[in-house]
Amino acid sequence: MKIKHIILIVILASVALGALVWFQHKSLVVSNQLQHHDLYYCPMHPQILYDHPGHCPICGMDLVKKVTEEKQERSQVEGYATITVTAPQQQMIGLRTAIVEVKPVVKSIRTFGTVDSALELYQIQNEFIDAYVAYVNVHRDYKRINDRSDAWGIHRDMQTRLLEAQDKLLKLGLSEDEIRRLQDVSWNEIRKQPKLMLFNDERRYWVMAQIYEQDLSLVKAGQEVEVNIPAYHETIKGNIVSVGGFIDPVSRSVTALIELSEYQGELAANMLVDVSIPVKLGNALLVPREAVMDTGLRKIVFVCKADDAFQPREIQTGWETDDGDQVVSGLKVGDRIVVSGNFLLDSESRVQAGLEQGADHE
């Protein structure tokens, strides 16, 4: 009985193998005869080729239309292939497209800060002026009595004190130009002293915002900012007065001093705030961020080459803006790209590229 079962299994396997060989032969014949016609293939069994829609005789899947190289431009992106998606399929996956345009580029730098009172700024500026006056006086004495053994030690101590006071000002956000103004000391008229920066009876509050190193080139004195106070659920306008020149080695940031000249409420020192700094970067090609497939090594978009043909295109991007990504190369004005449904196109494009690569090796 067991022998009969074994014989039956062998016969069935032989029939299946023969059918598979016959299907492969038939599909190859069709492929050779219809090189210039539309072909339909099975994604699971690419050796199955027909000149009309239908089902795979092996697995029963719907056959997919194969676009020949004569009808479409071959993909230049390694690992990707130009693919065809019919109108019903596009509707099913929610595919949407958009035209590449030149738009104004606005990048918002978002960071945080703390509320500071003018008293601390006033005290540190006075500390710097005192250290500067002391250093100049000792320096003059050092030139006159440099033969004394203790002269160099006193000079060095005063110089160290001055540099420490200068570093405090830089950390607080004062620029080097503002610090030089604090050195405008009158030696003859004691009442004519440097005007202290950022101190005024009518302006009690300032925000010390942290600007990270990668954004430093975009932040300048005079820019308008938005300051959100989470504790009060309130957003107010402010202006950057100065950007410090001292980068913190731990946080990799500098301090920007923001003046809250119009705020009439009460703020507590060291209160946390959120800061948004809009930066205008001119005009550039912009694409929606969801249109860009970032693989980690490169960025891909799908360009519409026809109503149903989509070609993968590698692009280089610049700034990430509020409205999308700036395109440096890879696209031009007027290109139509996919902005929704591109995840499915990405998968299909990779599968199709694998099939084409396998066919080329054969």
Residue pairs with C-beta under 8 A, 6 or more apart in sequence:
19 57
20 58
23 47
23 48
23 57
23 58
24 47
27 47
27 48
27 49
27 50
28 47
28 49
30 39
30 49
30 50
30 51
31 39
31 49
34 51
35 68
36 68
36 70
37 51
38 51
38 65
38 66
39 49
39 50
39 51
39 65
39 66
39 68
40 49
40 50
40 51
40 52
40 53
40 54
40 63
40 64
40 65
40 66
41 48
41 49
41 50
41 63
41 64
41 66
41 355
42 48
42 56
42 58
42 59
42 61
42 63
42 64
43 61
43 64
43 351
43 355
44 56
44 58
44 59
44 61
45 56
45 58
45 59
46 355
46 358
46 359
48 56
48 57
48 58
48 63
49 66
50 63
53 62
53 63
53 65
54 62
54 63
55 61
55 62
55 63
56 62
56 63
65 84
65 86
66 84
67 82
67 83
67 84
67 309
71 309
72 82
72 84
72 305
72 306
72 309
72 311
73 82
73 305
73 311
74 81
74 82
75 81
75 82
75 311
75 312
75 349
75 353
76 313
76 314
77 298
77 300
77 312
77 313
77 314
79 350
79 353
80 300
80 312
80 346
80 349
80 350
80 353
81 312
81 349
81 350
81 352
81 353
81 355
81 356
82 305
82 309
82 310
82 311
82 312
82 349
83 309
83 310
83 345
83 348
83 349
83 352
84 308
84 309
84 310
85 93
85 95
85 308
85 310
85 345
85 348
86 308
87 307
87 308
90 308
90 341
93 341
93 344
94 340
94 341
95 338
95 340
95 341
95 345
96 338
96 339
96 340
96 341
97 304
97 336
97 337
97 338
97 339
98 287
98 288
98 291
98 336
98 337
98 339
99 334
99 335
99 336
100 285
100 286
100 287
100 327
100 331
100 332
100 333
100 334
100 335
100 336
100 337
101 285
101 286
101 333
102 283
102 284
102 285
102 286
102 333
103 283
103 284
103 286
103 323
104 280
104 282
104 283
105 280
105 281
105 282
105 283
105 284
105 286
105 319
105 321
105 323
105 326
106 278
106 279
106 280
106 281
106 321
106 322
106 323
107 218
107 278
107 279
107 281
107 319
107 320
107 321
107 322
108 276
108 277
108 278
108 279
108 322
109 211
109 215
109 218
109 219
109 276
109 277
109 278
109 279
110 274
110 275
110 276
110 277
111 209
111 210
111 211
111 212
111 215
111 274
111 275
111 277
112 209
112 210
112 272
112 273
112 274
112 275
113 207
113 208
113 209
113 210
113 227
113 256
113 258
113 272
113 273
113 275
114 207
114 208
114 270
114 271
114 272
114 273
115 205
115 206
115 207
115 267
115 268
115 269
115 270
115 271
115 273
116 172
116 205
116 206
116 207
116 208
116 269
116 270
117 204
117 205
117 206
117 269
118 198
118 199
118 200
118 203
118 204
118 205
118 206
120 172
121 172
121 197
121 198
121 199
121 206
122 196
122 199
124 165
124 168
124 169
124 172
125 169
125 174
125 182
125 196
125 197
125 198
125 199
126 196
127 165
127 168
128 162
128 165
128 166
128 168
128 169
128 179
128 182
129 182
129 185
129 193
129 194
130 165
131 158
131 161
131 162
131 164
131 165
132 162
132 165
132 182
132 183
132 185
133 185
134 158
134 161
134 162
135 158
135 159
135 161
135 162
136 185
138 154
138 155
138 158
139 155
139 158
141 151
141 154
142 151
142 152
142 154
142 155
145 151
146 152
166 179
167 246
169 178
169 179
169 182
169 244
170 176
170 179
170 244
170 245
170 246
171 244
171 246
171 248
171 255
172 208
172 244
172 255
172 257
173 208
173 241
173 242
173 243
173 244
173 254
173 255
173 256
173 257
174 197
174 198
174 242
174 244
174 257
175 221
175 242
175 243
175 244
175 245
176 245
178 197
178 242
181 194
181 195
181 197
182 194
182 196
182 197
183 194
184 194
185 193
185 194
186 192
186 193
197 241
197 242
198 206
198 241
198 257
198 259
203 259
203 260
203 261
205 260
205 263
205 267
206 241
206 257
206 258
206 259
206 260
207 227
207 238
207 257
207 258
207 260
207 273
207 275
208 255
208 256
208 257
208 258
209 225
209 255
209 256
209 257
209 258
209 275
210 251
210 253
210 254
210 255
210 256
211 219
211 243
211 253
211 254
211 255
211 256
212 251
212 252
212 253
213 247
213 252
213 253
213 254
216 243
216 247
216 254
218 277
218 279
219 240
219 243
219 256
219 277
219 279
220 240
220 243
221 240
221 241
221 242
221 243
222 239
222 240
223 239
223 240
223 277
223 279
224 237
224 238
224 239
224 278
225 237
225 238
225 239
225 240
225 258
225 275
225 276
225 277
225 278
226 235
226 236
226 237
226 238
226 275
226 276
226 278
227 235
227 236
227 237
227 238
227 258
227 260
227 273
227 274
227 275
228 234
228 235
228 273
228 274
228 275
228 276
229 235
229 236
229 267
229 271
229 273
230 272
230 273
230 274
231 271
231 272
232 265
234 265
236 260
236 262
236 263
237 262
238 258
238 259
238 260
238 261
239 258
239 259
239 261
240 256
240 257
240 258
240 259
240 277
241 257
241 258
241 259
242 256
242 257
243 254
243 255
243 256
243 257
244 254
244 255
244 256
244 257
245 254
246 254
246 255
247 253
247 254
248 254
258 275
260 267
281 319
281 321
281 326
284 318
284 319
284 326
284 327
285 326
285 327
285 331
285 332
285 333
286 321
286 323
286 324
286 325
286 326
286 327
287 301
287 315
287 324
287 325
287 327
287 331
287 337
287 339
288 323
288 324
288 325
288 339
289 320
289 324
289 325
290 339
290 340
290 342
291 301
291 324
291 337
291 338
291 339
291 342
292 299
292 300
292 301
292 315
292 317
292 325
293 299
293 300
293 301
293 342
293 343
293 346
298 314
299 314
299 315
299 316
299 317
300 312
300 313
300 314
300 315
300 346
301 312
301 313
301 315
301 330
301 331
301 337
301 338
301 342
302 310
302 311
302 312
302 313
302 337
302 338
302 342
302 345
302 346
302 349
303 310
303 311
303 312
303 313
303 331
303 335
303 336
303 337
303 338
304 310
304 336
304 337
304 338
305 311
310 338
310 345
310 349
312 346
312 349
313 330
313 331
314 330
315 327
315 328
315 329
315 330
315 331
316 327
316 328
316 329
316 330
317 325
317 326
317 327
317 328
318 325
318 326
318 327
318 328
319 325
319 326
320 326
331 337
338 345
